[in-house]
Amino acid sequence: MYLTKEVKAEIFKKHGGSESNTGSTEGQIALFTHRINHLTQHLKKNHKDYNTERSLVALVGKRRSLLDYLKKKDIEKYRSLIKELNIRK
């Protein structure tokens, strides 16, 4: 499995402040980015997997909503996060 407990805890520790702070906006965006990157690699090999493509589009929409929220709430955190995660915008 690509997303183990340890990987998830590391993502939240790095971006969310602590391993137990799983509801932070920054941590959620980092987790979604990790999942999006994994699904993108999957779709490069399996280009006819339309169910995965649909879930990828939904995940990108969720991440976009959280990024918009973070941009309104704290523009400096937004800028540092998109730079750190290499997100275009």
C-alpha positions as CSV (number, residue, x, y, z in Angstrom):
1,M,0.0,0.0,0.0
2,Y,1.4,3.4,-0.9
3,L,0.0,5.3,2.1
4,T,1.0,3.6,5.3
5,K,0.4,4.9,8.8
6,E,4.0,6.0,9.0
7,V,3.9,8.0,5.8
8,K,0.7,9.7,6.8
9,A,2.1,10.5,10.3
10,E,5.2,12.0,8.7
11,I,3.2,14.2,6.3
12,F,1.1,15.5,9.2
13,K,4.1,16.0,11.4
14,K,5.9,18.0,8.7
15,H,3.0,20.1,7.5
16,G,0.3,20.0,10.3
17,G,2.5,20.6,13.3
18,S,2.1,17.3,15.0
19,E,1.1,13.7,14.1
20,S,-2.3,14.0,15.8
21,N,-3.2,17.3,14.1
22,T,-4.9,15.6,11.1
23,G,-7.5,18.3,10.6
24,S,-5.1,21.2,9.8
25,T,-5.6,22.8,6.4
26,E,-1.9,22.5,5.6
27,G,-1.7,18.9,6.5
28,Q,-4.8,18.0,4.5
29,I,-3.4,19.8,1.4
30,A,-0.1,18.0,1.8
31,L,-1.9,14.6,2.1
32,F,-4.1,15.4,-0.9
33,T,-0.9,16.3,-2.9
34,H,0.7,13.0,-2.0
35,R,-2.4,11.1,-3.1
36,I,-2.7,13.2,-6.3
37,N,0.9,12.5,-7.2
38,H,0.4,8.8,-6.7
39,L,-2.8,8.7,-8.8
40,T,-1.1,10.6,-11.6
41,Q,1.7,8.1,-11.7
42,H,-0.9,5.3,-11.8
43,L,-2.8,7.0,-14.7
44,K,0.4,7.3,-16.8
45,K,0.6,3.5,-16.9
46,N,-3.2,2.8,-17.0
47,H,-4.6,5.5,-19.1
48,K,-8.0,3.8,-19.6
49,D,-8.7,3.6,-15.8
50,Y,-11.6,6.1,-15.9
51,N,-12.7,5.5,-12.3
52,T,-9.3,6.6,-11.0
53,E,-9.3,9.5,-13.3
54,R,-12.7,10.6,-11.9
55,S,-11.4,10.3,-8.3
56,L,-8.3,12.2,-9.2
57,V,-10.4,15.1,-10.6
58,A,-12.5,15.1,-7.4
59,L,-9.4,15.1,-5.2
60,V,-7.9,18.0,-7.1
61,G,-11.1,19.9,-6.6
62,K,-11.0,19.3,-2.8
63,R,-7.4,20.4,-2.7
64,R,-8.3,23.6,-4.7
65,S,-11.1,24.4,-2.2
66,L,-8.7,24.0,0.7
67,L,-6.0,26.1,-1.0
68,D,-8.6,28.9,-1.7
69,Y,-9.6,28.8,2.0
70,L,-6.0,29.0,3.1
71,K,-5.3,31.8,0.7
72,K,-8.2,33.9,2.3
73,K,-7.1,33.0,5.8
74,D,-3.3,33.4,5.7
75,I,-1.6,34.4,2.4
76,E,1.9,33.8,3.7
77,K,1.2,30.2,4.7
78,Y,-0.4,29.7,1.3
79,R,2.6,31.0,-0.5
80,S,5.1,28.9,1.5
81,L,3.0,25.8,1.1
82,I,2.6,25.9,-2.6
83,K,6.3,26.6,-3.0
84,E,7.2,23.7,-0.7
85,L,4.8,21.2,-2.4
86,N,5.5,22.5,-6.0
87,I,1.9,23.2,-6.7
88,R,1.3,25.5,-9.7
89,K,-0.9,28.6,-9.3
